[in-house]
Amino acid sequence: MRTGARDALDVLIIGAGMVGGAAALGLARAGLKVALVEQHPVSAPTPAEAVDARVVAVAPHSQRLLDTLGVWAEIAAVRASPYSHMQVQDALGAGTLDFDAADYGWPCLGHIVENRLIAGTLWHALEREPGIRLLLGDTLDHFEMNETSVRVSLASGGELRARLLIGADGVNSRVRDQLLIGTSGAPYGQSGLVAQIQAEQPSPQLAWQRFLPSGPLAFLPLNDGSYSMVWTLPAARAQELIEVSAEQFEAQLLRASNSRFGRLRLLTDRQAFPLRVQIAQRFVEQRAILMGDAAHVVHPLAGQGVNLGFADVSALTAAVAQAQSRGRAPLGATDLARWARQRRSEATLAARAFDGLNRLYGISEGPMVAARGIGLRLVDRLTPIKRKLAEQAAGIRAGLAYGNSRITSPS
Ligand SMILES: Cc1cc2nc3c(=O)[nH]c(=O)nc-3n(C[C@H](O)[C@H](O)[C@H](O)COP(=O)(O)OP(=O)(O)OC[C@H]3O[C@@H](n4cnc5c(N)ncnc54)[C@H](O)[C@@H]3O)c2cc1C
């Protein structure tokens, strides 16, 4: 396939993960000519299929984006597990922090949803969207760019021209590499060990996280009463815990959870994902931008990784709508520069905050342990600060109406 300037696209997106899929749908709905390139098959699980080990905690602002895109009802019809209560514990400092959706007039604090369900549902919606070009099983070969457009060569031999190239191709982004954009950050030397667990004494709709010196252990509640577990551990220890028998693993998990949910039974395979913090030095370069994990990777302890990526999408579609409402061509250089500045600043702040928390709770002795326990208990009693934290996680910048409450943007 060869496409001349006459058929130029507005936007060409590489990567149909959750972020690339949402961006493609949002930009197509804004009336732009969009193409999306994905190397691997994409499909959503059916309700009859077992729950996938990879899940995310979808914050209210992300739910609203998916709802605006018309896919939330479809996702929820398969399964989305709401959590209305969240408890954070310090295993050594003895502090606890509790959040309750009812305190803010919200129906819940968020939903646990499988990555594959979100990406697959977006893909099925894209298949039904007129005028969008989906290039499955293809990948980026190379591209050339000037101040007005990008010419992209695909591995299949196809060539496409677009006004904007979006790299939504994940942590090892090839778009980012070809733009010669470096990154700051480093691997944590930790892995996120994930599996589905059945607990003897489940607490419905409670998302629970216990900070251990080796890393946080999170239990994310699923509708069927089971939990999706994310256990951050030194990489070698995570590997050991994959190799031990199910009984040995359950015993170790019981100890790490301090028997909070009674006896625990492993329902699925265990999988480990290497963790890192990584921020691209620039999110924009001439007629190309980076979003999602291609631009920023944060520690999963706050469950914000893809939520930051969805906020990238919301901010971009808002910039397009604003330009259109003022009669300007969307995605101009000034708009892209403003978008990149705002998104990089938010991602950097989040990455630093989660990095700091990971380090703080990694300390296992000395006065800091007692001090952070006192700090956690204090924050728990300071209602306005607690509310600010909850609003931040829910998406304070999104100008969000949720339940009986309206979260307004400070900007
Ligand atoms: C253990 C763990 C727990 C997490 N928990 C949470 C959570 O609770 N909440 C949360 O918000 N986040 C969480 N995250 C982070 C979240 O999973 C990521 O931020 C999210 O998956 C990133 O989505 P993405 O679409 O940017 O990238 P990806 O999911 O990596 O998608 C990239 C897509 O691009 C495609 N691609 C790559 N290269 C090419 C190419 N050259 N050509 C064509 N296609 C290409 C890939 O096949 C893929 O489909 C967690 C992460 C981990 C590791």
The ligand as a MOL file (V3000), in Angstrom:
LIG
                    3D

  0  0  0     0  0            999 V3000
M  V30 BEGIN CTAB
M  V30 COUNTS 53 58 0 0 0
M  V30 BEGIN ATOM
M  V30 1 C 2.1090 -5.1570 37.9500 0
M  V30 2 C 1.4930 -3.9300 37.3540 0
M  V30 3 C 0.2950 -3.4310 37.8880 0
M  V30 4 C -0.2730 -2.2510 37.3570 0
M  V30 5 N -1.4300 -1.7650 37.9240 0
M  V30 6 C -1.9640 -0.6120 37.4450 0
M  V30 7 C -3.1660 -0.0540 38.0230 0
M  V30 8 O -3.7550 -0.5940 38.9540 0
M  V30 9 N -3.6490 1.1220 37.5050 0
M  V30 10 C -3.0250 1.7630 36.4780 0
M  V30 11 O -3.4850 2.8450 36.0740 0
M  V30 12 N -1.9080 1.2500 35.9000 0
M  V30 13 C -1.3690 0.0980 36.3580 0
M  V30 14 N -0.2480 -0.4210 35.7820 0
M  V30 15 C 0.3330 0.2590 34.6060 0
M  V30 16 C -0.4140 -0.0860 33.3260 0
M  V30 17 O -0.4780 -1.4840 33.1430 0
M  V30 18 C 0.2980 0.5770 32.1290 0
M  V30 19 O 0.4600 1.9610 32.4020 0
M  V30 20 C -0.5110 0.3970 30.8350 0
M  V30 21 O -0.6400 -0.9530 30.5100 0
M  V30 22 C 0.1520 1.1580 29.6820 0
M  V30 23 O -0.7130 1.1370 28.5580 0
M  V30 24 P -0.1760 1.6400 27.1380 0
M  V30 25 O -1.3540 1.5080 26.2140 0
M  V30 26 O 0.4870 2.9460 27.2670 0
M  V30 27 O 0.9690 0.6170 26.7470 0
M  V30 28 P 0.9140 -0.9330 26.4530 0
M  V30 29 O -0.1380 -1.6030 27.2600 0
M  V30 30 O 2.3120 -1.4270 26.6040 0
M  V30 31 O 0.4610 -1.0360 24.9300 0
M  V30 32 C 1.3520 -0.7730 23.8650 0
M  V30 33 C 0.7950 -1.4100 22.6120 0
M  V30 34 O 1.6460 -1.0650 21.5130 0
M  V30 35 C 1.9200 -2.2270 20.7380 0
M  V30 36 N 3.2230 -2.0000 20.1080 0
M  V30 37 C 4.4210 -1.8340 20.7120 0
M  V30 38 N 5.3920 -1.5930 19.7920 0
M  V30 39 C 4.7740 -1.6180 18.5850 0
M  V30 40 C 5.2410 -1.4500 17.2580 0
M  V30 41 N 6.5300 -1.1790 17.0060 0
M  V30 42 N 4.3490 -1.5670 16.2490 0
M  V30 43 C 3.0390 -1.8190 16.4870 0
M  V30 44 N 2.5400 -1.9830 17.7370 0
M  V30 45 C 3.3920 -1.8800 18.7650 0
M  V30 46 C 1.9120 -3.3540 21.7530 0
M  V30 47 O 1.6970 -4.5940 21.1380 0
M  V30 48 C 0.7630 -2.9300 22.6660 0
M  V30 49 O -0.4720 -3.3810 22.1890 0
M  V30 50 C 0.3550 -1.5830 36.2820 0
M  V30 51 C 1.5430 -2.0790 35.7400 0
M  V30 52 C 2.1080 -3.2540 36.2780 0
M  V30 53 C 3.4000 -3.7800 35.6880 0
M  V30 END ATOM
M  V30 BEGIN BOND
M  V30 1 1 1 2
M  V30 2 1 2 3
M  V30 3 2 2 52
M  V30 4 2 3 4
M  V30 5 1 4 5
M  V30 6 1 4 50
M  V30 7 2 5 6
M  V30 8 1 6 7
M  V30 9 1 6 13
M  V30 10 2 7 8
M  V30 11 1 7 9
M  V30 12 1 9 10
M  V30 13 2 10 11
M  V30 14 1 10 12
M  V30 15 2 12 13
M  V30 16 1 13 14
M  V30 17 1 14 15
M  V30 18 1 14 50
M  V30 19 1 15 16
M  V30 20 1 16 17
M  V30 21 1 16 18
M  V30 22 1 18 19
M  V30 23 1 18 20
M  V30 24 1 20 21
M  V30 25 1 20 22
M  V30 26 1 22 23
M  V30 27 1 23 24
M  V30 28 2 24 25
M  V30 29 1 24 26
M  V30 30 1 24 27
M  V30 31 1 27 28
M  V30 32 2 28 29
M  V30 33 1 28 30
M  V30 34 1 28 31
M  V30 35 1 31 32
M  V30 36 1 32 33
M  V30 37 1 33 34
M  V30 38 1 33 48
M  V30 39 1 34 35
M  V30 40 1 35 36
M  V30 41 1 35 46
M  V30 42 1 36 37
M  V30 43 1 36 45
M  V30 44 2 37 38
M  V30 45 1 38 39
M  V30 46 1 39 40
M  V30 47 2 39 45
M  V30 48 1 40 41
M  V30 49 2 40 42
M  V30 50 1 42 43
M  V30 51 2 43 44
M  V30 52 1 44 45
M  V30 53 1 46 47
M  V30 54 1 46 48
M  V30 55 1 48 49
M  V30 56 2 50 51
M  V30 57 1 51 52
M  V30 58 1 52 53
M  V30 END BOND
M  V30 END CTAB
M  END
